């Protein structure tokens, strides 16, 4: 039994792959209408088709979440098409192999912060009017284990961006509670997705086999989305037993 009414609408950024796609599938199976956004139309369409074939409802809005004008336009299009917005899952992310002061560039640093931090703020800001109108809006910010506990290998820019997301979530919960809005700082440990290819040393198959799966994260996000309206999960850390 789920807590989501059949007409509730969820916007998922980074919805074309990995944790975003898994969250979209889980939410759709629970009765949410899912709107997927991301940069690659082919991947978004593929996930949307899977959801529809399974009996769910899905829509696609191709965009780069770091493009402020595109985000504002997408928020307007979404509410025009669906008439409401009840939830956000913010799963778009970026890192780079160059993670140390000795090899990173300021341009690279800025690009990671633009995707991991500024884009999150931009999407939330564009979605807030509709989330307030919902009266029970829920936001899940997919952060990182590095946003909860300092991880030396995560990188200067990535660590800074993910740590800052904790403050973004806290400010939402403190300021938007009168509108019924709830936000979660979700901090996954190692997850076996293509995002691992951005590491300086890419994990092999044996290492990935003991990590979390995207579906583990999808189920976790589904739990948060379907929690009763009076329940707020401020921060949630999930990691594989193998996490060090």
C-alpha positions as CSV (number, residue, x, y, z in Angstrom):
1,X,0.0,0.0,0.0
2,X,1.4,3.4,-0.9
3,X,0.9,6.9,0.3
4,X,1.0,8.6,-3.1
5,X,-2.3,9.6,-4.7
6,X,-2.5,8.5,-8.4
7,X,-2.3,12.1,-9.6
8,X,0.8,13.2,-7.7
9,X,3.6,14.5,-10.0
10,X,7.3,14.0,-9.5
11,X,10.2,15.8,-11.3
12,X,13.4,13.8,-11.5
13,X,16.6,15.4,-12.7
14,X,19.3,13.1,-13.9
15,X,16.5,10.7,-14.7
16,X,18.1,9.1,-17.7
17,X,20.4,6.7,-15.9
18,X,21.7,5.4,-12.5
19,X,20.0,6.5,-9.3
20,X,17.7,9.0,-11.0
21,X,16.3,6.4,-13.4
22,X,15.9,3.9,-10.5
23,X,14.1,6.5,-8.4
24,X,11.8,7.3,-11.3
25,X,10.9,3.6,-11.8
26,X,10.2,3.1,-8.1
27,X,8.1,6.2,-7.9
28,X,6.1,5.3,-11.0
29,X,5.4,1.8,-9.6
30,X,4.0,3.5,-6.5
31,X,1.6,5.6,-8.5
32,X,3.5,8.9,-9.2
33,X,3.4,10.5,-12.6
34,X,7.1,10.9,-13.3
35,X,8.7,13.8,-15.3
36,X,12.2,12.9,-16.3
37,X,14.8,15.5,-17.2
38,X,18.4,15.3,-18.3
39,X,20.7,16.1,-21.2
40,X,20.4,12.8,-23.2
41,X,17.0,12.5,-24.9
42,X,17.6,8.9,-25.9
43,X,18.2,7.7,-22.3
44,X,15.3,9.7,-21.0
45,X,13.0,8.2,-23.6
46,X,14.3,4.8,-22.8
47,X,13.4,5.1,-19.1
48,X,10.1,6.7,-19.9
49,X,9.2,3.8,-22.2
50,X,10.1,1.2,-19.5
51,X,7.8,3.0,-17.1
52,X,4.9,3.2,-19.5
53,X,5.4,-0.5,-20.5
54,X,5.1,-1.4,-16.8
55,X,1.8,0.5,-16.6
56,X,3.2,3.8,-15.2
57,X,3.0,7.4,-16.4
58,X,6.0,9.2,-17.6
59,X,6.9,12.4,-19.4
60,X,10.2,13.8,-20.6
61,X,11.8,17.3,-20.6
62,X,15.2,17.3,-22.1
63,X,17.5,19.9,-20.4
64,X,20.8,20.7,-18.8
65,X,20.0,21.4,-15.1
66,X,22.9,23.8,-15.0
67,X,21.1,26.0,-17.6
68,X,19.0,28.4,-15.5
69,X,16.8,29.5,-18.4
70,X,16.1,25.9,-19.5
71,X,15.2,25.0,-15.9
72,X,12.7,27.9,-15.5
73,X,11.1,27.0,-18.9
74,X,10.9,23.4,-17.9
75,X,9.2,24.2,-14.6
76,X,6.6,26.2,-16.5
77,X,6.1,23.5,-19.1
78,X,5.7,20.8,-16.4
79,X,3.0,22.7,-14.5
80,X,1.2,23.6,-17.7
81,X,1.1,20.0,-18.8
82,X,0.3,18.3,-15.5
83,X,-1.3,21.1,-13.5
84,X,0.7,20.5,-10.3
85,X,4.1,19.4,-8.9
86,X,4.3,17.4,-5.7
87,X,7.9,16.2,-5.5
88,X,11.5,16.6,-6.7
89,X,14.3,14.1,-6.9
90,X,17.5,15.9,-7.7
91,X,19.9,13.2,-9.0
92,X,22.1,15.0,-11.7
93,X,25.7,14.9,-10.7
94,X,29.3,15.5,-11.9
95,X,32.8,14.7,-10.9
96,X,36.1,14.5,-12.6
97,X,39.3,12.4,-12.3
98,X,41.3,15.6,-11.5
99,X,40.4,15.9,-7.8
100,X,43.4,17.3,-6.1
101,X,44.7,20.8,-5.7
102,X,47.7,19.7,-7.8
103,X,45.7,18.7,-10.8
104,X,42.3,20.4,-10.7
105,X,41.4,23.5,-12.6
106,X,39.2,26.4,-11.5
107,X,37.1,25.8,-14.6
108,X,36.6,22.2,-13.6
109,X,35.8,23.2,-10.1
110,X,33.2,25.6,-11.3
111,X,31.6,23.0,-13.6
112,X,31.2,20.5,-10.8
113,X,29.7,23.1,-8.4
114,X,27.4,24.3,-11.2
115,X,26.0,20.8,-11.6
116,X,26.0,19.5,-8.1
117,X,25.1,22.6,-6.2
118,X,23.9,25.6,-8.2
119,X,21.7,23.4,-10.5
120,X,20.0,21.9,-7.4
121,X,19.2,25.4,-6.0
122,X,18.0,26.5,-9.5
123,X,15.6,23.6,-9.9
124,X,14.3,24.0,-6.3
125,X,13.8,27.7,-6.8
126,X,11.9,27.2,-10.1
127,X,9.7,24.5,-8.5
128,X,8.9,26.1,-5.2
129,X,5.7,27.9,-6.2
130,X,4.2,24.6,-7.3
131,X,5.6,22.7,-4.4
132,X,4.1,25.2,-2.0
133,X,0.8,25.0,-3.7
134,X,0.8,21.2,-3.3
135,X,0.8,21.7,0.5
136,X,2.8,18.5,1.0
137,X,5.7,18.8,-1.3
138,X,8.7,16.5,-0.9
139,X,12.3,17.1,-2.1
140,X,15.0,14.4,-2.2
141,X,18.5,15.8,-2.8
142,X,20.8,13.0,-3.9
143,X,24.0,14.0,-2.3
144,X,26.9,11.6,-1.3
145,X,28.6,9.8,1.5
146,X,31.1,12.6,1.0
147,X,28.4,15.1,1.9
148,X,28.0,13.4,5.2
149,X,31.6,12.4,6.1
150,X,34.8,13.8,4.6
151,X,36.2,11.4,2.0
152,X,39.7,12.3,0.9
153,X,39.3,10.6,-2.5
154,X,36.1,12.4,-3.4
155,X,37.8,15.5,-4.6
156,X,38.0,19.2,-3.6
157,X,35.1,20.4,-5.8
158,X,32.9,17.3,-5.3
159,X,33.3,17.3,-1.5
160,X,32.6,21.1,-1.3
161,X,29.5,20.8,-3.5
162,X,28.0,17.8,-1.7
163,X,28.7,19.2,1.8
164,X,26.9,22.4,0.9
165,X,23.8,20.5,-0.1
166,X,23.3,19.6,3.6
167,X,22.8,23.3,4.3
168,X,20.5,23.7,1.3
169,X,18.3,21.0,2.7
170,X,18.3,22.4,6.2
171,X,17.3,25.8,5.0
172,X,14.4,24.3,3.0
173,X,13.2,22.4,6.0
174,X,13.5,25.4,8.3
175,X,11.9,28.0,6.0
176,X,9.4,26.0,4.0
177,X,7.8,23.9,6.7
178,X,4.9,26.3,7.0
179,X,4.0,25.3,3.4
180,X,4.2,21.6,4.3
181,X,7.4,21.1,2.3
182,X,9.8,18.4,3.4
183,X,13.4,17.8,2.1
184,X,15.9,15.0,2.6
185,X,19.6,15.1,2.3
186,X,20.3,11.6,0.9
187,X,23.9,10.5,1.3
188,X,24.6,7.2,-0.6
189,X,27.9,5.4,-0.2
190,X,29.4,3.4,-3.1
191,X,26.8,2.7,-5.8
192,X,27.6,0.6,-8.9
193,X,26.7,3.1,-11.7
194,X,28.5,4.6,-14.7
195,X,29.4,7.5,-12.4
196,X,32.3,5.4,-11.1
197,X,33.9,5.9,-14.5
198,X,34.8,9.4,-13.4
199,X,37.2,8.1,-10.7
200,X,40.9,8.4,-11.1
201,X,41.1,4.6,-10.6
202,X,37.9,3.0,-12.0
203,X,36.6,0.2,-9.8
204,X,36.6,-3.3,-11.4
205,X,33.8,-5.7,-11.6
206,X,34.7,-7.4,-8.3
207,X,34.6,-4.0,-6.5
208,X,31.3,-3.1,-8.0
209,X,29.8,-6.4,-7.1
210,X,29.8,-5.5,-3.4
211,X,28.5,-1.9,-3.8
212,X,24.9,-0.7,-3.6
213,X,22.8,-1.0,-6.7
214,X,20.8,1.9,-8.3
215,X,17.7,-0.1,-7.3
216,X,18.7,0.0,-3.7
217,X,18.7,3.8,-3.9
218,X,15.5,3.8,-5.9
219,X,13.7,1.9,-3.1
220,X,15.2,4.2,-0.5
221,X,13.9,7.3,-2.3
222,X,10.6,5.6,-2.8
223,X,10.3,5.2,1.0
224,X,11.0,8.9,1.5
225,X,8.5,10.0,-1.2
226,X,5.7,7.8,0.1
227,X,6.2,8.7,3.8
228,X,3.1,10.3,5.4
229,X,2.9,14.1,4.9
230,X,3.7,14.7,8.6
231,X,6.9,12.7,8.4
232,X,10.2,14.4,7.4
233,X,13.4,12.5,6.8
234,X,16.0,15.2,7.3
235,X,19.1,13.2,6.4
236,X,19.5,9.6,5.3
237,X,22.8,7.8,4.9
238,X,22.9,4.5,3.1
239,X,26.0,2.5,2.4
240,X,27.1,-1.0,1.5
241,X,28.6,-3.3,4.1
242,X,31.8,-3.0,2.2
243,X,32.0,0.8,2.6
244,X,35.1,2.0,4.4
